């Protein structure tokens, strides 16, 4: 297994934002990102590609299904609230 280690302070802004998006949390200057690259056996590759989409979905944690049961309009309404950040202000301490 190969490990790739990068200091966050050495990563340019665009790449840093992409990594934050992938891992789902902000990164700080004093952190490192470590990526492990593993070569899979042919048997493991066959097992992962033979799963049906419903099997793969069942393997996801329940919080991934936050929109289950909502209509398209309800999802659009939720998204509008999430994306509307104009009224989010911080009061200086």
C-alpha positions as CSV (number, residue, x, y, z in Angstrom):
1,X,0.0,0.0,0.0
2,X,1.3,3.4,-0.9
3,X,0.7,6.4,1.3
4,X,0.7,10.0,0.0
5,X,1.1,12.7,2.7
6,X,0.5,16.4,2.1
7,X,0.6,19.3,4.5
8,X,-2.5,21.4,4.2
9,X,-0.5,24.6,4.3
10,X,1.3,23.5,1.1
11,X,-1.9,22.9,-0.9
12,X,-3.3,25.7,-3.1
13,X,-6.7,27.1,-2.4
14,X,-8.6,25.4,-5.2
15,X,-7.2,21.9,-4.3
16,X,-7.8,22.5,-0.7
17,X,-11.5,23.4,-1.3
18,X,-11.8,20.2,-3.4
19,X,-10.4,18.1,-0.6
20,X,-12.7,19.7,1.9
21,X,-15.6,18.9,-0.3
22,X,-14.5,15.3,-0.6
23,X,-13.9,14.7,3.1
24,X,-16.8,16.8,4.2
25,X,-15.1,19.1,6.7
26,X,-12.8,22.1,6.8
27,X,-9.1,21.7,6.9
28,X,-6.7,23.7,9.1
29,X,-3.2,24.8,8.3
30,X,-1.7,22.6,11.0
31,X,-3.2,19.4,9.5
32,X,-2.0,16.8,7.0
33,X,-4.0,14.8,4.6
34,X,-2.9,11.2,4.2
35,X,-4.2,9.1,1.2
36,X,-3.6,5.4,1.1
37,X,-3.5,3.8,-2.4
38,X,-4.2,0.1,-2.3
39,X,-4.1,-2.3,-5.2
40,X,-7.2,-4.5,-5.1
41,X,-7.2,-8.2,-6.0
42,X,-9.2,-9.3,-9.0
43,X,-11.5,-11.2,-6.6
44,X,-12.2,-8.0,-4.6
45,X,-12.8,-6.0,-7.8
46,X,-15.3,-8.6,-9.1
47,X,-17.2,-8.6,-5.8
48,X,-17.5,-4.8,-5.7
49,X,-18.7,-4.5,-9.3
50,X,-21.2,-7.4,-9.0
51,X,-23.2,-5.6,-6.4
52,X,-26.5,-4.3,-7.6
53,X,-27.3,-0.5,-7.1
54,X,-29.8,-1.4,-4.4
55,X,-27.1,-3.5,-2.5
56,X,-24.7,-0.5,-2.7
57,X,-27.4,1.8,-1.4
58,X,-28.2,-0.5,1.5
59,X,-24.6,-0.3,2.5
60,X,-24.8,3.5,3.0
61,X,-25.6,4.9,6.5
62,X,-29.2,5.9,7.0
63,X,-28.3,9.7,7.2
64,X,-27.5,9.4,3.4
65,X,-31.2,9.1,2.8
66,X,-32.3,12.4,4.2
67,X,-34.5,13.2,1.2
68,X,-36.4,9.8,1.2
69,X,-40.1,10.4,1.2
70,X,-40.0,14.0,0.1
71,X,-41.5,15.2,-3.1
72,X,-39.5,17.1,-5.7
73,X,-41.0,20.4,-4.6
74,X,-40.2,19.7,-0.9
75,X,-36.6,18.9,-1.9
76,X,-36.4,22.2,-3.8
77,X,-37.8,24.1,-0.8
78,X,-35.2,22.5,1.5
79,X,-32.4,23.3,-0.9
80,X,-33.6,26.9,-1.3
81,X,-33.3,27.4,2.5
82,X,-29.8,25.8,2.6
83,X,-28.5,27.8,-0.3
84,X,-30.0,31.1,1.0
85,X,-27.2,32.5,3.1
86,X,-27.9,36.2,2.7
87,X,-29.6,36.4,6.1
88,X,-26.8,34.5,7.9
89,X,-24.7,37.1,9.6
90,X,-22.2,37.0,12.4
91,X,-22.2,39.6,15.1
92,X,-18.6,40.7,15.9
93,X,-17.7,39.5,19.4
